[in-house]
């Protein structure tokens, strides 16, 4: 969630998710040389997964028509944090 709030676009939570998964893999004996392939597979399998438990209604603050559209969009020009800051102020 922090990544989404500070960066305000869907690539931020995706990157945070991949880092967390990389740590998980390494903690469970994956070899560093295997990481790229494992992370690519994970990213492909989760490309359209919106983690509502983590992100709540964050997608509604973007210019997308659904949570999945927000997740696969990856357009950094759509800044969610500007609207969040206005509504929280």
C-alpha positions in Angstrom: 0.0 0.0 0.0 2.8 2.4 0.8 4.2 2.0 -2.7 0.9 2.8 -4.2 0.4 5.9 -2.1 3.9 7.3 -2.6 4.1 6.5 -6.3 0.5 6.6 -7.2 0.5 4.2 -10.1 -0.1 0.4 -10.5 3.5 -0.4 -11.2 4.5 0.5 -7.6 2.4 -2.2 -5.8 3.4 -4.6 -8.5 7.1 -3.9 -7.9 6.6 -4.2 -4.1 4.8 -7.5 -4.6 7.7 -8.8 -6.7 10.3 -7.8 -4.1 8.3 -9.5 -1.3 8.0 -12.6 -3.5 11.7 -12.6 -4.2 12.4 -12.5 -0.5 10.0 -15.3 0.1 11.6 -17.4 -2.6 15.1 -16.8 -1.2 14.0 -17.6 2.3 12.6 -20.9 1.0 15.9 -22.0 -0.6 15.5 -20.7 -4.2 18.8 -20.0 -5.8 19.6 -16.4 -7.0 20.1 -17.7 -10.5 16.6 -19.0 -10.6 15.0 -15.7 -9.5 14.5 -14.1 -12.8 12.5 -17.0 -14.3 10.5 -17.5 -11.1 9.7 -13.8 -10.9 8.7 -13.6 -14.5 6.3 -16.6 -14.0 4.9 -15.0 -10.9 4.4 -11.7 -12.6 2.7 -13.3 -15.6 0.4 -15.3 -13.4 -0.6 -12.3 -11.3 -0.7 -9.6 -14.0 -4.5 -9.1 -13.6 -4.8 -9.9 -9.9 -5.9 -6.9 -7.8 -4.9 -7.5 -4.1 -8.0 -5.9 -2.6 -7.0 -6.9 0.9 -3.8 -4.8 0.6 -5.0 -2.0 -1.7 -8.7 -1.6 -0.7 -10.5 0.8 -3.1 -7.3 2.5 -4.4 -8.2 1.7 -8.0 -11.3 3.9 -7.7 -9.1 7.0 -7.3 -7.4 6.3 -10.7 -8.9 6.9 -14.1 -9.7 3.2 -14.7 -13.1 1.5 -14.9 -12.2 -1.5 -12.7 -9.6 -2.9 -10.3 -8.2 -5.2 -13.0 -7.9 -2.4 -15.5 -5.9 -0.4 -12.9 -3.7 -3.4 -12.2 -2.8 -4.2 -15.8 -2.7 -0.5 -16.8 0.7 0.4 -15.5 0.4 4.0 -16.8 2.6 6.2 -14.5 1.0 9.4 -15.8 -2.2 8.6 -13.9 -1.3 9.8 -10.4 -3.6 8.4 -7.7 -1.8 10.1 -4.9 -2.9 13.6 -6.0 -6.5 12.8 -5.6 -5.9 10.8 -2.4 -4.1 13.8 -0.8 -7.0 16.1 -1.8 -9.6 13.8 -0.3 -7.7 13.1 2.9 -6.9 16.8 3.5 
